[in-house]
Amino acid sequence: MQPTAVRPWGASRLAPYPITIHRPHATVIINPATQLGVFYDHAGHVVEMGKHGTSTGTETSTTTNSDSANDQGSDQDSQQD
């Protein structure tokens, strides 16, 4: 008996990509000293790709009743620059 080929269920959920934006760089080279990517345009000039911030976060768990999970809560905060 041959197994029946079945189309994966997720394939029916695929859709075309939204409109794309052309980026001004032509190539990316890893700087060996910094291990960061340097973006170059078609003329070989460095292209500034913008800055990315960093973020940190903390989460603390609070339990007011040690014999029951129903009284448990949490507190979160975050910082981004």
OpenMM code with the backbone's topology and positions (N, CA, C; nanometers):
from openmm import Vec3, app, unit

residues = "MET GLN PRO THR ALA VAL ARG PRO TRP GLY ALA SER ARG LEU ALA PRO TYR PRO ILE THR ILE HIS ARG PRO HIS ALA THR VAL ILE ILE ASN PRO ALA THR GLN LEU GLY VAL PHE TYR ASP HIS ALA GLY HIS VAL VAL GLU MET GLY LYS HIS GLY THR SER THR GLY THR GLU THR SER THR THR THR ASN SER ASP SER ALA ASN ASP GLN GLY SER ASP GLN ASP SER GLN GLN ASP".split()
positions = [
    Vec3(0.0831, -0.1167, 0.0000),
    Vec3(0.0000, 0.0000, 0.0000),
    Vec3(0.0886, 0.1244, 0.0000),
    Vec3(0.0610, 0.2196, -0.0878),
    Vec3(0.1371, 0.3430, -0.1002),
    Vec3(0.0789, 0.4504, -0.0077),
    Vec3(0.1642, 0.5253, 0.0634),
    Vec3(0.1118, 0.6350, 0.1456),
    Vec3(0.0574, 0.7459, 0.0559),
    Vec3(-0.0472, 0.8099, 0.1006),
    Vec3(-0.1082, 0.9183, 0.0259),
    Vec3(-0.0358, 1.0487, 0.0563),
    Vec3(0.0003, 1.1219, -0.0486),
    Vec3(0.0666, 1.2509, -0.0306),
    Vec3(-0.0360, 1.3522, 0.0205),
    Vec3(-0.0015, 1.4188, 0.1281),
    Vec3(-0.0898, 1.5182, 0.1883),
    Vec3(-0.0157, 1.6514, 0.1925),
    Vec3(-0.0824, 1.7568, 0.1492),
    Vec3(-0.0226, 1.8892, 0.1535),
    Vec3(-0.0168, 1.9361, 0.2987),
    Vec3(0.0977, 1.9900, 0.3467),
    Vec3(0.1066, 2.0375, 0.4848),
    Vec3(0.0023, 2.1452, 0.5123),
    Vec3(-0.0580, 2.1435, 0.6302),
    Vec3(-0.1650, 2.2371, 0.6616),
    Vec3(-0.1171, 2.3815, 0.6591),
    Vec3(0.0092, 2.4060, 0.6937),
    Vec3(0.0614, 2.5425, 0.6962),
    Vec3(0.0767, 2.6039, 0.5585),
    Vec3(0.0856, 2.5205, 0.4540),
    Vec3(0.1022, 2.5737, 0.3187),
    Vec3(-0.0194, 2.6544, 0.2749),
    Vec3(-0.1358, 2.6240, 0.3261),
    Vec3(-0.2551, 2.6993, 0.2885),
    Vec3(-0.2568, 2.8378, 0.3526),
    Vec3(-0.1710, 2.8612, 0.4502),
    Vec3(-0.1672, 2.9899, 0.5195),
    Vec3(-0.0651, 3.0854, 0.4593),
    Vec3(0.0129, 3.0411, 0.3618),
    Vec3(0.1156, 3.1249, 0.3017),
    Vec3(0.0522, 3.2366, 0.2200),
    Vec3(0.1165, 3.3504, 0.2192),
    Vec3(0.0692, 3.4653, 0.1418),
    Vec3(0.1912, 3.5352, 0.0832),
    Vec3(0.1730, 3.6145, -0.0211),
    Vec3(0.2868, 3.6882, -0.0777),
    Vec3(0.3450, 3.7854, 0.0253),
    Vec3(0.4747, 3.8132, 0.0124),
    Vec3(0.5379, 3.9114, 0.0991),
    Vec3(0.4769, 4.0489, 0.0743),
    Vec3(0.4716, 4.1341, 0.1770),
    Vec3(0.4243, 4.2706, 0.1543),
    Vec3(0.5252, 4.3455, 0.0667),
    Vec3(0.4908, 4.4659, 0.0307),
    Vec3(0.5789, 4.5461, -0.0546),
    Vec3(0.7155, 4.5566, 0.0118),
    Vec3(0.8203, 4.5323, -0.0643),
    Vec3(0.9557, 4.5366, -0.0107),
    Vec3(1.0181, 4.6729, -0.0369),
    Vec3(1.1188, 4.7048, 0.0406),
    Vec3(1.1907, 4.8317, 0.0282),
    Vec3(1.3316, 4.8011, -0.0197),
    Vec3(1.3761, 4.8724, -0.1217),
    Vec3(1.5116, 4.8550, -0.1732),
    Vec3(1.6114, 4.9175, -0.0763),
    Vec3(1.7085, 4.8415, -0.0337),
    Vec3(1.8122, 4.8920, 0.0559),
    Vec3(1.9289, 4.9448, -0.0262),
    Vec3(1.9959, 5.0490, 0.0212),
    Vec3(2.1003, 5.1135, -0.0589),
    Vec3(2.2337, 5.0404, -0.0615),
    Vec3(2.2477, 4.9312, 0.0089),
    Vec3(2.3781, 4.8655, 0.0101),
    Vec3(2.3867, 4.7563, -0.0966),
    Vec3(2.5083, 4.7300, -0.1398),
    Vec3(2.5318, 4.6266, -0.2393),
    Vec3(2.5978, 4.5037, -0.1784),
    Vec3(2.6772, 4.5243, -0.0743),
    Vec3(2.7468, 4.4133, -0.0115),
    Vec3(2.7733, 4.4442, 0.1358),
    Vec3(2.7971, 4.3401, 0.2124),
    Vec3(2.8296, 4.3546, 0.3543),
    Vec3(2.9576, 4.2767, 0.3797),
    Vec3(3.0519, 4.3401, 0.4458),
    Vec3(3.1793, 4.2752, 0.4791),
    Vec3(3.1976, 4.2827, 0.6299),
    Vec3(3.2379, 4.1726, 0.6908),
    Vec3(3.2622, 4.1691, 0.8352),
    Vec3(3.3977, 4.2324, 0.8646),
    Vec3(3.3985, 4.3330, 0.9516),
    Vec3(3.5224, 4.3956, 0.9951),
    Vec3(3.5905, 4.3002, 1.0920),
    Vec3(3.7124, 4.2528, 1.0604),
    Vec3(3.7772, 4.1538, 1.1481),
    Vec3(3.8107, 4.2073, 1.2872),
    Vec3(3.8302, 4.3364, 1.3006),
    Vec3(3.8654, 4.3927, 1.4314),
    Vec3(3.7439, 4.4035, 1.5229),
    Vec3(3.6283, 4.4445, 1.4672),
    Vec3(3.5103, 4.4664, 1.5499),
    Vec3(3.4084, 4.3536, 1.5404),
    Vec3(3.4224, 4.2669, 1.4404),
    Vec3(3.3270, 4.1585, 1.4147),
    Vec3(3.1882, 4.2126, 1.3810),
    Vec3(3.1797, 4.3338, 1.3285),
    Vec3(3.0545, 4.3956, 1.2875),
    Vec3(3.0483, 4.4033, 1.1362),
    Vec3(2.9279, 4.3996, 1.0829),
    Vec3(2.9101, 4.4113, 0.9391),
    Vec3(2.9232, 4.5558, 0.8946),
    Vec3(2.9983, 4.5782, 0.7855),
    Vec3(3.0114, 4.7106, 0.7250),
    Vec3(2.9420, 4.7033, 0.5906),
    Vec3(2.8462, 4.7940, 0.5671),
    Vec3(2.7660, 4.7936, 0.4457),
    Vec3(2.8271, 4.8878, 0.3434),
    Vec3(2.8405, 4.8414, 0.2185),
    Vec3(2.8972, 4.9205, 0.1104),
    Vec3(2.7967, 4.9334, -0.0024),
    Vec3(2.7964, 5.0519, -0.0696),
    Vec3(2.7092, 5.0701, -0.1853),
    Vec3(2.7798, 5.0213, -0.3115),
    Vec3(2.7161, 5.0416, -0.4268),
    Vec3(2.7718, 4.9934, -0.5533),
    Vec3(2.9024, 5.0624, -0.5907),
    Vec3(2.9261, 5.1841, -0.5384),
    Vec3(3.0495, 5.2571, -0.5677),
    Vec3(3.1605, 5.2260, -0.4669),
    Vec3(3.1329, 5.1417, -0.3691),
    Vec3(3.2331, 5.1063, -0.2693),
    Vec3(3.2374, 5.1978, -0.1491),
    Vec3(3.1407, 5.2881, -0.1361),
    Vec3(3.1337, 5.3779, -0.0217),
    Vec3(3.0555, 5.3118, 0.0921),
    Vec3(3.0960, 5.3424, 0.2164),
    Vec3(3.0279, 5.2885, 0.3331),
    Vec3(2.8891, 5.3508, 0.3425),
    Vec3(2.7882, 5.2676, 0.3677),
    Vec3(2.6506, 5.3125, 0.3842),
    Vec3(2.6140, 5.2989, 0.5312),
    Vec3(2.5666, 5.4092, 0.5915),
    Vec3(2.5228, 5.4062, 0.7311),
    Vec3(2.3846, 5.3428, 0.7367),
    Vec3(2.3698, 5.2357, 0.8125),
    Vec3(2.2442, 5.1623, 0.8182),
    Vec3(2.1628, 5.1949, 0.9432),
    Vec3(2.1995, 5.2994, 1.0154),
    Vec3(2.1226, 5.3372, 1.1327),
    Vec3(2.1761, 5.2706, 1.2576),
    Vec3(2.1304, 5.3189, 1.3686),
    Vec3(2.1754, 5.2669, 1.4984),
    Vec3(2.0689, 5.1768, 1.5575),
    Vec3(2.1128, 5.0800, 1.6326),
    Vec3(2.0232, 4.9896, 1.7029),
    Vec3(2.0446, 5.0085, 1.8523),
    Vec3(1.9366, 5.0190, 1.9262),
    Vec3(1.9456, 5.0368, 2.0701),
    Vec3(1.9642, 4.9043, 2.1420),
    Vec3(1.9886, 4.9153, 2.2678),
    Vec3(1.9985, 4.7977, 2.3531),
    Vec3(1.8893, 4.8059, 2.4579),
    Vec3(1.8529, 4.6947, 2.5104),
    Vec3(1.7504, 4.6953, 2.6141),
    Vec3(1.7838, 4.5932, 2.7212),
    Vec3(1.7337, 4.6214, 2.8403),
    Vec3(1.7477, 4.5277, 2.9516),
    Vec3(1.6131, 4.5159, 3.0199),
    Vec3(1.5904, 4.4050, 3.0824),
    Vec3(1.4633, 4.3860, 3.1512),
    Vec3(1.4806, 4.2976, 3.2726),
    Vec3(1.3927, 4.3173, 3.3679),
    Vec3(1.3920, 4.2328, 3.4873),
    Vec3(1.2499, 4.1874, 3.5138),
    Vec3(1.2378, 4.0729, 3.5730),
    Vec3(1.1069, 4.0216, 3.6122),
    Vec3(1.1210, 3.9570, 3.7485),
    Vec3(1.0343, 3.9954, 3.8397),
    Vec3(1.0346, 3.9354, 3.9726),
    Vec3(0.9020, 3.8671, 3.9958),
    Vec3(0.9073, 3.7530, 4.0575),
    Vec3(0.7879, 3.6771, 4.0877),
    Vec3(0.7487, 3.7030, 4.2323),
    Vec3(0.6214, 3.7230, 4.2540),
    Vec3(0.5730, 3.7440, 4.3909),
    Vec3(0.4729, 3.6354, 4.4248),
    Vec3(0.4923, 3.5716, 4.5367),
    Vec3(0.3996, 3.4702, 4.5851),
    Vec3(0.3586, 3.5084, 4.7263),
    Vec3(0.2281, 3.5258, 4.7452),
    Vec3(0.1809, 3.5647, 4.8783),
    Vec3(0.1343, 3.4459, 4.9605),
    Vec3(0.1150, 3.3327, 4.8957),
    Vec3(0.0674, 3.2143, 4.9653),
    Vec3(0.1536, 3.0982, 4.9181),
    Vec3(0.2456, 3.0521, 5.0002),
    Vec3(0.3433, 2.9528, 4.9567),
    Vec3(0.2839, 2.8137, 4.9338),
    Vec3(0.1619, 2.7880, 4.9817),
    Vec3(0.1046, 2.6553, 4.9592),
    Vec3(0.0034, 2.6542, 4.8445),
    Vec3(-0.0087, 2.7622, 4.7699),
    Vec3(-0.1050, 2.7674, 4.6613),
    Vec3(-0.0483, 2.8494, 4.5463),
    Vec3(-0.0670, 2.8035, 4.4253),
    Vec3(-0.0202, 2.8761, 4.3080),
    Vec3(-0.1182, 2.9849, 4.2650),
    Vec3(-0.2387, 2.9862, 4.3216),
    Vec3(-0.3397, 3.0829, 4.2798),
    Vec3(-0.3074, 3.2256, 4.3212),
    Vec3(-0.2240, 3.2462, 4.4212),
    Vec3(-0.1934, 3.3799, 4.4707),
    Vec3(-0.0641, 3.4358, 4.4129),
    Vec3(-0.0140, 3.3757, 4.3060),
    Vec3(0.1144, 3.4167, 4.2505),
    Vec3(0.0950, 3.5282, 4.1484),
    Vec3(0.1850, 3.6257, 4.1505),
    Vec3(0.1838, 3.7348, 4.0538),
    Vec3(0.3248, 3.7630, 4.0067),
    Vec3(0.3402, 3.8636, 3.9224),
    Vec3(0.4746, 3.8989, 3.8769),
    Vec3(0.4807, 4.0479, 3.8489),
    Vec3(0.6021, 4.0995, 3.8397),
    Vec3(0.6258, 4.2400, 3.8140),
    Vec3(0.7342, 4.2483, 3.7075),
    Vec3(0.7159, 4.3355, 3.6077),
    Vec3(0.8140, 4.3472, 3.4995),
    Vec3(0.8473, 4.4927, 3.4772),
    Vec3(0.9721, 4.5181, 3.4367),
    Vec3(1.0102, 4.6493, 3.3887),
    Vec3(1.1159, 4.6322, 3.2805),
    Vec3(1.1333, 4.7350, 3.2005),
    Vec3(1.2342, 4.7290, 3.0952),
    Vec3(1.2875, 4.8684, 3.0695),
    Vec3(1.4073, 4.8738, 3.0140),
    Vec3(1.4717, 4.9990, 2.9765),
    Vec3(1.5275, 4.9819, 2.8367),
    Vec3(1.5106, 5.0823, 2.7544),
    Vec3(1.5666, 5.0769, 2.6201),
    Vec3(1.6285, 5.2103, 2.5873),
    Vec3(1.7450, 5.2052, 2.5239),
    Vec3(1.8091, 5.3294, 2.4795),
    Vec3(1.8434, 5.3222, 2.3338),
] * unit.nanometer
topology = app.Topology()
chain = topology.addChain("A")
for resn in residues:
    res = topology.addResidue(resn, chain)
    for name in ("N", "CA", "C"):
        topology.addAtom(name, app.Element.getBySymbol(name[0]), res)
